[in-house]
Amino acid sequence: MGKRNKTSLESQHNNAENLAKKQQEVFFVILFYCLLIIISPIATFFGSKYFIYDSLFDPIPSNIWAAVSAVVALHIALGLYLYRAYFGAEETKSLRKQE
């Protein structure tokens, strides 16, 4: 009886460790994409404005083109997140079927 309870407790402990590891992985993936969605448009706007468009255009058109570049960067970041979310869910389903 004692051995059975010990095995059950070990199993519960392993399940808790796996759940904590999975939650940590999900947290860092979400954190990465949040930072990507926030930082990439800002970096793209100022980087493209100062290094590319200021030398090619007057101040107002350079701001417009930099804003367009930032919007494109934002859409790319969102697309990457959606791609990961969609195909990550399919990967999780296929792993569950294998178990």
C-alpha positions as a Markdown table, in Angstrom:
| # | Residue | x | y | z |
|---|---|---|---|---|
| 1 | Met | 0.0 | 0.0 | 0.0 |
| 2 | Gly | 2.8 | 2.4 | 0.9 |
| 3 | Lys | 4.6 | 1.8 | -2.4 |
| 4 | Arg | 1.5 | 2.4 | -4.4 |
| 5 | Asn | 0.9 | 5.8 | -2.7 |
| 6 | Lys | 4.6 | 6.7 | -3.2 |
| 7 | Thr | 4.3 | 6.0 | -6.9 |
| 8 | Ser | 1.2 | 8.0 | -7.1 |
| 9 | Leu | 2.8 | 10.9 | -5.3 |
| 10 | Glu | 5.8 | 10.7 | -7.6 |
| 11 | Ser | 3.5 | 10.7 | -10.6 |
| 12 | Gln | 1.7 | 13.8 | -9.4 |
| 13 | His | 5.0 | 15.5 | -8.7 |
| 14 | Asn | 6.2 | 14.8 | -12.2 |
| 15 | Asn | 2.9 | 16.0 | -13.7 |
| 16 | Ala | 3.2 | 19.2 | -11.7 |
| 17 | Glu | 6.8 | 19.7 | -12.9 |
| 18 | Asn | 5.7 | 19.2 | -16.5 |
| 19 | Leu | 2.8 | 21.6 | -16.1 |
| 20 | Ala | 5.1 | 24.2 | -14.6 |
| 21 | Lys | 7.7 | 23.8 | -17.4 |
| 22 | Lys | 5.0 | 24.1 | -20.0 |
| 23 | Gln | 3.5 | 27.2 | -18.4 |
| 24 | Gln | 7.0 | 28.8 | -18.3 |
| 25 | Glu | 7.5 | 27.9 | -22.0 |
| 26 | Val | 4.2 | 29.5 | -22.9 |
| 27 | Phe | 5.0 | 32.6 | -20.9 |
| 28 | Phe | 8.3 | 33.2 | -22.6 |
| 29 | Val | 6.8 | 32.6 | -26.0 |
| 30 | Ile | 4.1 | 35.2 | -25.3 |
| 31 | Leu | 6.6 | 37.6 | -23.8 |
| 32 | Phe | 8.8 | 37.3 | -26.9 |
| 33 | Tyr | 6.0 | 38.0 | -29.3 |
| 34 | Cys | 4.7 | 40.9 | -27.1 |
| 35 | Leu | 8.1 | 42.5 | -27.2 |
| 36 | Leu | 8.4 | 41.9 | -30.9 |
| 37 | Ile | 5.0 | 43.5 | -31.6 |
| 38 | Ile | 5.9 | 46.5 | -29.4 |
| 39 | Ile | 9.6 | 47.1 | -30.2 |
| 40 | Ser | 9.8 | 46.2 | -34.0 |
| 41 | Pro | 7.5 | 48.9 | -35.3 |
| 42 | Ile | 9.2 | 51.6 | -33.1 |
| 43 | Ala | 12.7 | 50.5 | -34.1 |
| 44 | Thr | 11.6 | 50.2 | -37.7 |
| 45 | Phe | 10.1 | 53.7 | -37.7 |
| 46 | Phe | 13.1 | 55.5 | -36.2 |
| 47 | Gly | 15.7 | 53.3 | -37.9 |
| 48 | Ser | 14.2 | 53.7 | -41.4 |
| 49 | Lys | 13.5 | 57.4 | -40.9 |
| 50 | Tyr | 17.0 | 58.3 | -39.8 |
| 51 | Phe | 19.1 | 55.9 | -41.9 |
| 52 | Ile | 17.0 | 55.6 | -45.1 |
| 53 | Tyr | 14.2 | 58.2 | -45.7 |
| 54 | Asp | 15.7 | 61.4 | -44.3 |
| 55 | Ser | 18.4 | 61.3 | -47.0 |
| 56 | Leu | 15.9 | 60.6 | -49.7 |
| 57 | Phe | 12.9 | 62.8 | -48.8 |
| 58 | Asp | 11.9 | 66.0 | -47.1 |
| 59 | Pro | 10.9 | 65.7 | -43.4 |
| 60 | Ile | 7.1 | 65.2 | -43.9 |
| 61 | Pro | 7.3 | 62.5 | -46.6 |
| 62 | Ser | 10.1 | 60.7 | -44.7 |
| 63 | Asn | 7.8 | 60.5 | -41.6 |
| 64 | Ile | 5.1 | 59.0 | -43.8 |
| 65 | Trp | 7.3 | 56.4 | -45.4 |
| 66 | Ala | 8.8 | 55.6 | -42.0 |
| 67 | Ala | 5.2 | 55.1 | -40.6 |
| 68 | Val | 4.4 | 52.8 | -43.6 |
| 69 | Ser | 7.5 | 50.8 | -42.8 |
| 70 | Ala | 6.5 | 50.5 | -39.1 |
| 71 | Val | 3.0 | 49.3 | -40.1 |
| 72 | Val | 4.6 | 46.7 | -42.4 |
| 73 | Ala | 6.9 | 45.6 | -39.5 |
| 74 | Leu | 3.9 | 45.3 | -37.2 |
| 75 | His | 2.0 | 43.2 | -39.6 |
| 76 | Ile | 4.9 | 40.9 | -40.1 |
| 77 | Ala | 5.3 | 40.5 | -36.3 |
| 78 | Leu | 1.5 | 39.8 | -35.9 |
| 79 | Gly | 1.7 | 37.3 | -38.8 |
| 80 | Leu | 4.6 | 35.5 | -37.1 |
| 81 | Tyr | 2.6 | 35.3 | -33.9 |
| 82 | Leu | -0.5 | 34.0 | -35.7 |
| 83 | Tyr | 1.5 | 31.5 | -37.6 |
| 84 | Arg | 3.1 | 30.2 | -34.4 |
| 85 | Ala | -0.3 | 30.1 | -32.6 |
| 86 | Tyr | -2.0 | 28.2 | -35.5 |
| 87 | Phe | 0.7 | 25.7 | -36.3 |
| 88 | Gly | 1.7 | 25.3 | -32.6 |
| 89 | Ala | -1.9 | 24.3 | -31.8 |
| 90 | Glu | -1.8 | 21.7 | -34.6 |
| 91 | Glu | 1.6 | 20.4 | -33.3 |
| 92 | Thr | 0.2 | 20.1 | -29.8 |
| 93 | Lys | -2.8 | 18.1 | -31.2 |
| 94 | Ser | -0.6 | 15.8 | -33.1 |
| 95 | Leu | 1.6 | 15.2 | -30.0 |
| 96 | Arg | -1.5 | 14.4 | -27.9 |
| 97 | Lys | -2.7 | 11.9 | -30.5 |
| 98 | Gln | 0.7 | 10.1 | -30.4 |
| 99 | Glu | 0.4 | 9.7 | -26.6 |
